[in-house]
Amino acid sequence: MPLLSDRPPRLTVAALTAVLIAAFLVLLPGTPAQAAPVLLSQGKPATASSVEGAGTPAGAAVDGDNGTRWSSAFADPQWIQVDLGAPAQLNQVVLRWEAAYAKSYRVELSTDGATWSTAYSTTAGSGGVQTLDITGTARYVRVYGTQRATAYGYSLWEFQVYGTTGSGPVIPGGGDLGPNVIVFDPSMPDIQAKLDHVFAQQESAQFGSGRYQFLFKPGTYNGLNAQIGFYTSISGLGLDPDDTTINGDVTVDAGWFGGNATQNFWRSAENLALNPVSGTDRWAVSQAAPFRRMHVKGGLNLAPDGYGWASGGYIADSKIDGQVGNYSQQQWYTRDSSIGGWSNAVWNQVFSGVQGAPAQSFPNAPYTTLDSTPVSREKPFLYLDGAQYKVFVPAKRTGARGTSWGNGAPQGSSIPLSRFYVVKPGASAATINAALAQGLHLLFTPGVYHVDRTIQVNRPDTVVLGLGLATIVPDNGVTAMRVADVDGVKLAGLLIDAGPVNSPSLLEVGPTGTTTDHAANPTTVQDVFVRVGGAGAGKATLGMVINNHDTIVDHTWIWRADHGDGVGWETNRSDYGFRVNGDDVLATGLFVEHFNKYDVQWNGERGRTIFFQNEKAYDAPNQAAVQNGSTKGFAAYKVADSVNTHEGWGLGSYCYYNVDPTIRQDHGFEVPVKPGVRFHDLLVVSLGGKGQYEHVVNATGAPTSGTSTTPSTVVSFP
């Protein structure tokens, strides 16, 4: 582009007069003191849609030199943006156009560089020096040109943004992952000893405060047996599970509990390939123990050594080349995976989108099989791109079947760690919220985080990812975390633990009464677990509430404790576990247990649940304590009478009223009888005769009786 004008800009008489008046006012006694706007953009990172050539880069427009400029390609539209480094209160933008200026353009603001709002717009730009008064809070400012005034491109000598920053410091993104994230590479010595040291601490620490994350860099590791205890997660750091191979095992067993695996909670394995030593890996877990994005080059045994009791569990986005041995697992859900086969079943095994799954046969054998999963998006995960940590955010899939990996590059996007606030124990809720307001995502490192105010996730597409079962505790009766009415938030890998002062709820996704459609980019809640009591006295009226439409809740265990510390009918009171007010919400892998009233309340339209596991509260003192008007007992799963459309597959409720075994439940499921409300493969079970169900759903289904622990089933309702 030829240089059409190289004259330096000059102040007009009006501009000079304004400067003098402003200076005079500063000297007047009694004038209120105000923070003066400052130039925020100079020297900050700038990017553009295009450049005319190497001599006119985007950075030349924010370098403070009126003799250098940015110029674009000769086309519409074009843009230039500057990253201020932190959110600021903005009040002015000054554009010093070269002769190739914009006739039509917008000044746009963003907190995250992705979602933009318009602060100024014109279709009659006159070039020269344009001083624009604007209002807004933003980290990113963009000039977006839609019509050129000349045949050339857009050209700015200077792009200046003025405003004031907050009083607090800028919160940096990135950094180290803290002492409880243990990173291995294949050349390291004594890996087994380090694994064993953590396991010795965590094997039986069911309600302890230790939190650990093992990360394995891509490569091959030989002769390892990574035993995984409580609050311990193991993950590979490749983009594909096969990038990180352990010639050995990742093991969960139940020796600490006499061969009983029903309390093997709160642990995970993710993004690894295994060549088990014996040909079969052992993963004997119960609730809150996901097995995600794993490739087992052999079989997988889900039972403890000796085939004792087990009450799991969850597999997703995984490939097991051999057979999965279910054995003693009372229930299990497998989603979007590939397996070489499946053996045995106890009460409720559910599959959706699983290649190699057994055929539909409920109740004999109790397999519920869906060919695909309606909507899914895999959990975000940390990985290494060269030497740089990034978080990969998988893309949404519809009608998914099989894994999201293994057929070329996975679909999704990557976010560098520099765009995350790496949260470490001791961080305050105020700092966490400031980081979110600054435009950062959150990566919680392993630890227990006490918060005195609600963590507010207000920005679309924010990722909140926990490592090593990072745990959030509200200390003073607040809601631990709240998501705004925005698209595409991803919450994953967290445990929310009720504090001693009653919280109205522990997690809220969206505000009450929202009407926003989020179908194109739903919020996902994955491996987010809620606990009331067990680690100490805790109370919450409601565990998790979903108000935003189209939300996907993919694997959650919402648990009012039946054992541990701080446990009693009123001591860890929590009336409701999971409430859905939003429409078109999908739950895949829903575990909710022991709440004082309804475990699940579903008020939104067109809800769907694929797999539900429930136990009613063990500790009800008598029939009167659970009487729901004229109905005996509160249903485990209640669909509101106003709902016209709802569907569920593979749902089970169990009772074990060990304080008063004479308690009776009218039913496990209570739903309106309407053509659009449909259920498939339901069961109720009395565990050892401690309480009984009169029916399965409404007044349908045979009663349970005796001590035989035999399910009563309904294949289809209505």
SULTA-V299626 format. One record per helix or strand of 3 or more residues. SS is the DSSP state (H for helix, E for strand). FROM is the first residue (numbers start at 0). LEN is the number of residues. If there is no record, write none. Layout:
BEGIN
SS;FROM;LEN, SS;FROM;LEN
END
This chain:
BEGIN
H;12;15, E;45;3, H;57;5, E;77;20, E;101;9, E;116;6, E;128;20, E;154;11, E;180;4, H;190;12, E;211;5, E;218;9, E;231;5, H;240;3, E;243;9, H;254;3, E;266;4, E;279;4, E;298;3, E;313;3, E;318;7, E;330;13, E;347;8, E;366;4, E;372;5, E;380;5, E;387;7, E;395;5, E;411;5, H;416;3, E;419;4, H;428;9, E;440;4, E;447;4, E;454;3, E;462;12, E;480;3, E;489;8, E;506;3, H;518;3, E;523;9, E;541;5, E;551;9, E;575;5, E;585;8, E;599;3, E;606;9, H;622;4, E;636;3, E;645;10, E;676;10, E;711;6
END
